């Protein structure tokens, strides 16, 4: 499959609940604490968004296939 054939294909899928800490790190653009490979399409990335208070948000999506995800370990990631 090419990236163009994957783009936005999972936009309407139900939200998948995942642990961010268990996702594969993406090292293609250097080291990042938060960037992860999409476990569904395995080509796109999850970048992690922040709210207005700069806390990490629980809901994210793949920047390629648009699969929505919910991080069930968000409290740990935010240091709570």
N, C-alpha and C positions, 0 to 999 in steps of 0.2 A: 504494500500500500504506500502511496505517496502522501506527503504532508497535505497536499491540496485535496486529496480524496478523504482525508481524515477531518479536515477543518470544520468545526462547529457540528459534527455529526452527533454528539452526545448532549447537546444543549437542553433538550427536553427530557433527558433521563432523570429518574429519581436521584435524590442526593445520596451519595455513598458515605457512610460513616467510617472514618479511618483514624488511626493513630499517626500523627505526623512523625513521631519518633521512629516509626517502623518503616517509613517510606524510603526508597533509595535516593541518596543524595545525588544531585547533579553537579558534576565537576567540569562540565564543558566550558563554563565561563568563570573559572576560578573557584575559590572556596566560598561557600555561603552557608550560614547557619540555618537558613530557612528554605532555600530553593530545593525542590524535590522533583523527581521524575513522576510523571503521571502513571499510576499503576494500571490504568485502563488502556490507553493508547500506546504507552511506553515510549513516546516520542516527544510529547509536550511537557510543559513544566507547570508546577504549582509554585507561585511566587509569594504567597501570604500577603494579605492586605492588612492595613492598620486602620483603626477608627480615628475619630477626631482627637481622642486623648492619647493616641499613639500606641494603644494596646492592640495586640494581634487579634484579628477577627476569626471566629470559628468557621465561617462559611468561606469557601474558596472555589475556584474552578480552574481547570486546565486551560492554559492560554492557547492551545491548539484545538483539541477536540471539544472543549467547553463543558466537559463533565463536571457537575457540581459535587463538591465534597464538604463534609463537616468534620472538623478535627475534634475528636472526643477527648483529646488530651490538652485542650486549649488552656485550661487553668494552670497546668504545669508549665506550659510554654510562656505564659504571662507571669510566671513566678508566684502564683498564689498558693 
